[in-house]
Amino acid sequence: MTFGRTGAFWTAAIVLALVLWSSGAPSVLYPIYAQQWDLSPVVVTTVFATYQLALLVVLPIFGNLSDRFGRRLVMIGGVALLAASAIVFAFAPHVSFLFLGRALQGAGSGLAMGAATASLVENNTTGNPRFASSLATIATAVGLTCALVLSGVFAQFLPMPLFWSYIVLLALTVGAVIALVLTHDDRPTHTRSWRPQALRLAPGLRLSFSIATLSVSLAYCVGAIFLSLGAQMIAQFSQTSDTAVTGLLLGCSSAAIGVTALLLSRVSPHAAVWAGTFLTVASLALMASAAVFGSIPLFLCWCVMGGVAYSFAFTGGLGVMNHAAPVHSRGASLSLLYVVAYALQAATVIGIGAFATAGTLRTAVGAAAVALTGLCVALLVLTIVDARRTSRSSQQAATSSPDTDIPQR
């Protein structure tokens, strides 16, 4: 039995869900690791950022791998590495194993994410090109929500709190590999032998790439705060030690991402980028307020608003890139987008950890809010430049075309 294009489409969505499930599985558990092994905030955030640093190694070298060998084989390799990371985390006896587990997660995600996103676009049979971008956001939201909620519930109510969520992830990765094996072989029929090469943009993509990458980066940077220090922020500022509550609060963010994405398939990518930018500014204000007042309702509002902002920014950014990139270099273009986005995410989260270790977590959160607001301003400037350039091009095309408004007799 072999799945057709529809089966390959939904299998790619499952792979994207597992990528984010794997990334989010330790997030609720970081305060437990910190207490058990006496870890400072900068160590916790560096463990988190090891994922992004591994991606920065894998994506430039292997970003075009799926353009050469097909999406399916590359996704299988990526999911296998996610399975290995689950084993490392489940049996980790020391903080060094957390670094190893995050490195394996980053390498697996680097292989699987670009290939899965490109597979969604190429196997989309709905006739709506925006559906692939929306489903990518929904899939990642479902995976992340399940990881956060289940990790919190398992840690609160089951023995061995640092074990069970990774065993569930391991079982799911095995199922995903089986599903991928059953999809059709999508290796290109005519291709050159593969070799590592620098990721490059096709001509004329610089402005679209900048807008798309900054939009996705905004989503990732805000998401990094949720996933690396969100549990610690909730525990410290609201004085709660209930990991189930923490998981549910953080899960509300990723659930909001998925629910919002359901409504975005008919929203143009550029409009989504605009909305995502303004919503991100609002979510940063809520984050700073929640850190100051330590209110559970404010944390809930931050989580929901941040999730909505993420969905607009991420879906809009991917939509801009998918629309602009030519098919033959789409995998490499998406991989380059992810390289820049993950580099900014790693810098953000390590910087926050350093601030929190040198000063206080509340001060670090305020500094992050200011820095990311600056990134929002830069994105707005680029979108205004792009809108004016598009308007000028349309006017020039209208004035140079023959007058077709005169009635013909």
N, C-alpha and C positions, 0 to 999 in steps of 0.2 A: 504494500500500500504506500502510495506517495501523495503528499498534499499538493494541490495546485496553487495558483497565485493567491487565492483567498487564504488558504492554510498558511502559506509563507508570510502573508501580511500579518495575520494574527500571532504567528509564532514570533515574528520580529517584535511585536508589541510586548509579548511576554518577556522576551530578552531584555527590553528596556526596563520593564518593571523590576526584573531581578537585579539589574545593575544598580538601581536606586535602593532596592531592598537591602542589597549587600552593603551599600554605602551607609545607610541609616541604621543598620542593625546594632552598632555599638553606641549610638548617640545617647540613648536613655541610660546606658550603663556606665558612661564616663565618670559620673560622681562616685559610683561604687568602686571602679578601678582606682580613682584618685584617693579614696579613703583607705582602700585595702593596701595600696602600695605607696602611699604618701607622695602623690604626684602633684607638682605645682601646675597652675593654669597654663604656663607656656609649654610644659611637657605634654599636657592633654591636647592643646591645640596643635602642637607639632606632630603628635600621633595622628590627629585628624588630617593634617596637611600632607602627611606622607602619601596619602592617596593621590592628591593632586600632583605632588612631585613625581610620583611614578608615571602618572599620565603625561607629564611634560617630557619624560624620556621616551615613552612608548609611542605617543601620537606623531611626533616629527619623523620617527624612523619607520613606523609601520602604518602611518595614516592612510597610505595609498594601497595597502595590502589587499583590501576587499575589491578595489578596482581591477586588480590583477587576477586574484584567485576566486573571486565570487564572494557574495555576502555570507552565504551559509557556512563555509569552512572557517571563515574568520570568527563568526559568532560562536561556533562550536569551541574553538580555542579559547575565546574570551570567557565563556561560561564555565569551562573546565577550570580556569584559574580562579573564578569566583568560588567554585566548590572547594578548591584547595585552601582558599582563605578562610572559609567557614570552619574547616577542620582545625586550622591553626588557632583561630579565636576560641573555639570550643574547649581546647585543651591548653590554653596559654597559662604557663606557670609564672611568667615574669613580664614586665613591661616591654622587653625587647621583642617578645612574640607579637605584641600589638603592632609594633612598627612593621614586622614582617607581614602580618595579616593585612595591614592597610596597603603595603606595597603590592601584594598579590591582588587585592581588590582594585587598585589603580591600574595595574597592568591588564587585568581582565576587562575592566570597563573601557580602557583605551582601545582594546581590540574590538569589543562588542558594540560600543555605543555608536560610532560612526557607521559601521556596517549595518546595524539594525535600523538606524534612522534612514539610511539610503534605501534599504529594503522596503521600508514602509512606503516611501515615495514611489518606488518602481513597481510595487505590487498592489498599489491602490487601485481598486476597480470601481470605486464609487462614482467617478466622474467629477468629484469635487477635490481639487488639488490641495485645498486647505485642510481637508479631513485628516491627512497624514500628519501634519504638524500638530493639530489638535489632539489626535490620538497619542502621539508621542508624549505630550504633556500629561494626558490622562493616565497613560500607562505608568509613567514615572511617579505620578502622584499616588496611584493605587499601591505600587510597590513600597514607596516610602511610608505611606500611612500604615500599612500592615506591619512593616518593620518596627515603627515607633510604638504603636499600640501593643503589639504582641510582646515586644521586648519588655515594656513596662509591666504588663500583666504577669508575664512569666517571672520577672524578677521579684514582684510583690507577693505572689501567691504560690510559687513552686520552689522546692529546694534547688540548690545549685543555680542561682540566678544568672550566672555568666555562661550558661551552657545551652539551654533549650532553644533559644531563638536561633542559634547558629545551626543546630541540628535540623530545624525546620527549613532553613535556607539551603542546607546541603541536599535535603530531599527534593526541594523544588528545582535546584540546578540539575540534578540527575534527570528529572522529568523533562526539563527544557532541552537537554542534549538529545534525548530520545526523539522529541518533537522535531528538532532541527534535522536529525538524520533522515526523518521521513519526508522532509520537504524536497522539492525538485532541485537538481543540480543547476546552479546559476553561474557557473564559471564561464567567463567570456570565451567565445570560440576563436577569436583572433586576438592574441595579446603577446607582448614581448616578455622575455624572462624578467622576473621581478628582481629589483635591487633597491636598497634603501635610497631615498632621495629627499631632498629638501621639499617641504610643502610650499607650493606656490599658488598664487591666485591667477585665474584666467584674466586676460586683459579687460579693463573696464569695470572691474568689480570692487575697486578700492573703497569707494564711498559706501556702497551697499554692504560690503563686508564690515566696515567700521561700525555702521549703525547696528547691523545684526549682532556683531560680537559684543559691543557695549551693552546692548539690551540683554543678551543672555548672561553677560558678566554681572550685571546688576542683580539678576535673579539668583545667580550662583553665590554672589557675595552675601546677600541677605540670607540665603539658605544656609551658608556656612555658619553664620552666627547661631541660627536655630540648632543646627546639628552638632556643633562643637561645644558651645557653651550654653545653649538654651536650657538644658536640664539643670546645670549648675546655677544659672540665673534664677530659675523658678525656685529651686531649693533654698538658695541663699536669701533672696529678696522677699519671698513669700513665706519662708519658714515652714516648708512642708518637706517631709522625707518620703512621701508616698510615691513610689515610682509609677504606679498605675495612673495616678492623677497627672504626673509629669508626661507620661506617654500619651495620654488622651489629649492634653493641651497641645503638645507638639504635633500629634496626629491631626488635630483640627486644622493646622496650617496646611499640611499636605492634602487633606480632604478638600479644603477650600480650593486648592490648586486644581484638583480633578473636576470639581463641580463647575468651576469657572470655565475650564477648558471645554466643557460640553456646550457652552454658549458661544464659543469663539470661532466655530467653523465657518461662520458667515461674516466675520469681522475681517476687514482687510489687514494685512500684516503691519502696514505703517500706522494705521489707527490703533492697533493693539500696542505697538511700541510707545506711542504717545500716552495712551492710558496707563500703561505699565510704569512709565517714568513718574507720572504724577502720583499714582497710588503708592509707589515705592517711597516717595518723600513722606507721604502720610503715615506709612507703616514705620518709618524710622522715627518719626515724632512719637508714635505710640510706644515704640521700644524704649526710647529714652524716658518717657513718662513712667512706664512700668518699672524700670530700674530705680527710679527715684522714689515712687510711692509703694512699691512692693505689693501691688494689688492683683489678686487672682483674676478679677474681671478685666483689668487692663492687660494682663498677660494674654487672656483669651482674645481680646480685641486685636492685640498685636499679632497673635498667631493667625487669626482669620484674615485680617487686612494684608499681612505679609504674604499669605498664600494666594490671595486674589491678585496682588501685585506681581508675584512670581509668575502666575499663569499668563497674564497679559504680556509681561516682558519676555518670557521664554518662548511662548508660542509666536509672538510677533517677530522676535529675532530669527527663529528658525524659518518662519514663513518668508521673510525677506531674503534669506540666504538660499532657500530651496527654489524660490522664483528666479533669482538672479544667476545661480551657478549652472553651467552647462552639464549635461548628463555625464559626459566622459570624465569629468574631474570633480563630480559632486562629493564623492567620498573623501578626497583629499581636501576639498574646500571646507567641508564640515569638520574634518579633523583639525584643520588649522584654526577654525573658530573655537573649537573646544580647547585647543592649546592655550590660546590667549585668555579665554574665560577662566580656565582652571589656574593659570598663573596669577591672575588677579585675585581669585578666590583664596589661593594659598597665601599670598601676601597679606590679604585682609585678616585671615584667621590667625596667622602667626603674629601679626602686629598686635591684634587684640590680646592674645595670650601674653605677649611681652609687656604690654601696658598693664594688664591685670596683675602680673607677677611683680612688676616694679612699683605699682601703686595699688589701686583698688579696681575691682571688677566694674563698679559703677562708673568710674572715670573712663575705663576702657570702652564701655558701651557708648558713652557720650562722644568720645573721639571717633568711634566707628560711624556713628550717625552723621557727624559733620563731614567725614571723608566721603562717605557714599552719597551724600547730598551733592557734593561737588561732582561726582561721577554722573549724577542725574542731569546736572546743568550742562556738562559736556555733551551728553547724548541729545539733549534738547537743541543745542546749537547745531549739531550735525543734521538732525532731522529738518531744521529750518533751512539749512543750506541745500539739502536734497530737494525739499519742496520747491524752493525758488529755481533750482536748476531744471527740475521737471516742468515747471510752469513756463520757463523761457523756451525749452525745447518744444513744448506744445504750441506756443505762439509762433515760433519760427516755422514749424511744420505747417501751421494754418496759413501763414502769409505766403509760403512758397508753393502751396498746392494750388491747382487751377480752381477758379471760382465755379462751384457747382450749384450755387444757390439760384442762378438765373433760370427761369422756366424755359424749357426747350419745346419748340413747336414743330 
